[in-house]
Amino acid sequence: MNLTEAKQQFISSWGAFGTHWGINKTMAQIHALLMVSPDPLTQDDVMEQLTISRGNVNMNIRDLIDWGLVDRMIIPGERKEYFTAEKDIWKVATQIVKERKKRELDPLLKLLAQLENIEGDKKDKAIKQFTDTIAGIKKFGSQADKMLDLMIKADANWFLGSLIKIFK
């Protein structure tokens, strides 16, 4: 397999994987292209290499910037904006975890805290079942939140070493 074929396969596969971690296929493909590109790319470069529209590129690059996965670069003497992606996969993974946590887990924990405080007799079977279920989900979510915070703050080598110890 030559570089061009390998690059296309990676971009295509990363696009498919991206849908599993909360972004659309095109957004993930743009991210993959920027990760494997040795130099920053313009929107025109992305459009040409992925054969997608300017609007699609523009919208998805803005989303990637919002996710903290892509940076806008200004190159002195150039009128066009250039874009680059973080190449360190640990940083990419922790950024994705941060965003997913912010968009999904944090709102869930906030909702669960509100749902715990329902009115009524705590001895009522239905109320007890509801509050016990909510408390269990909240406890699990809080533990997941702490673990994710630890991962985000951790050094890659320390975290992976600790994870391996857990599974031994």
N, C-alpha and C positions, 0 to 999 in steps of 0.2 A: 504494500500500500504506500503510495507516495504522500507527501505532505498535504497536497491539495485535497486528496481523498480523505485522509485522516482528519483534517480540519473540518471538512463538510460533515463527516460522520459525528465528530464531537459536537459541533453546533446543533445538528439535528437531534442528537441524543440529549444534550443539555436542555434543549427546548422541551422535549418530552418530560424530562425529570422536573423541570421548573414548575410544571402544573401540579406536581405533588407537594411543593413547598410554598404554594400560594401565589404564584405569578403566572401570567399567561405565556403561551408557547413562544410568541414572537418576542416578548420581553426577555425571556430566557435565552433565546437565540442571539439577540443583540448582545446580551451580557456575555455569552460564550465567545462571540466574535471579538469583543473588546478584550476579554481575558487572554485570548491566544494571539492577539495582535501585538507585535513588538513595539509599534509606534501608535500614538494617538490617532483616532480616525475622526473624520468629519461625518455629518449626516449623509452627505453625498456618497462617501465611501461605504457606509452601512447600507444605504439604499441599493447601491450597485452590487455589493457582495451578497446580499440576502434577497435581492429582487423584491423589495417591498416599497410601499409608497412613502413619500416624504411625511405625510401626516401620521402614518403608522410609526415611522422612526421617531418623529418629534415627540409624540405622545408617550411612547415606551421609554425613550431616553429620560424624559422628565420623571416618569415613575421610577426608573432605576436610580436617578439622582435622589428622589424622595426616600427610597429604600436605603440609601447610603452605599449602594453597590457600584456606582459610576460617578466620576468627577468630570466637571467641565474644565477645560484648559484653554487658556488664551496663549497663543504662540506669537511672540513679538513679530510685527511685520505682516502678519496674516489677518485677513478680514474675517475668515470663517472661524467658528468655534470648533474645538476638537474635544474628543471624549476619550476617557481611558477608564479601565476597570481595575480594581484591586487584583493583584496576581496571587497573593498569599491566601491559600484556600482556608486556612484557619480563620483569618480575618473575615473572609467571605461568609463562612459558616456561622460565625458568631454574630455577624451583622444580620443575617437572615433570621437567626434565633431571636435577636433583639426585636426585630420588626414584627415577627409572628407573635411574640409575647405581648408587645404593645398593642397589636391589632386584635388579638384573640383572647389571650389568657387574662390580661388586665381587665378588660370589660366584663369577662365572665366572673372574675373574683368580685368585682364591684356589684354585679347583679346578685350574686349569691349572698353577699353581705346584707343587701336590702331584703332578700327573700327570707332570711333567717328570722326576721322580726315580724312575724305575722300575729295578728290578734286572735284571741280565743283561748279556750281552756287547753293547757298543755297536756292534760290527761286524755283529751279526746283522741281516739284511735287514728283518725284521718290526719289531724294536726301533728300528732307525734310522728306518724309515718313520713309526712312531708318534711318536717323539720329535721328528722334523722337523716333522710336522704340528702337534703340540701347540705347539712353539716358534713356528711361523708364526702360529698363532691367537693365542698370547700376545703376540707382538710387535704384531700388528694391534690387539688389545684394549688394550694399553698405550698405543699411539699415540692410539687413540680416547679413552682415559681422560684423557690429557694435554690433548687438544683440548677435551673437555667441561669439564675443570677451568678451562681458559682462558676458555671461553665463560661459565661460571658467575661467574667473577671479573671479567669484562670489563664495561665500560660499553656500553650498547646502541649508541650512535653509533660508538664505536671498533670494536666487533666487526663491525657491518654494513659499515662502510667497509673494513675489512680483508678481509672476505668478497668484497666487490665487486672489490677489487684482484686477488684470487686468480683470479676467473673472467674477468677482462679479457684 
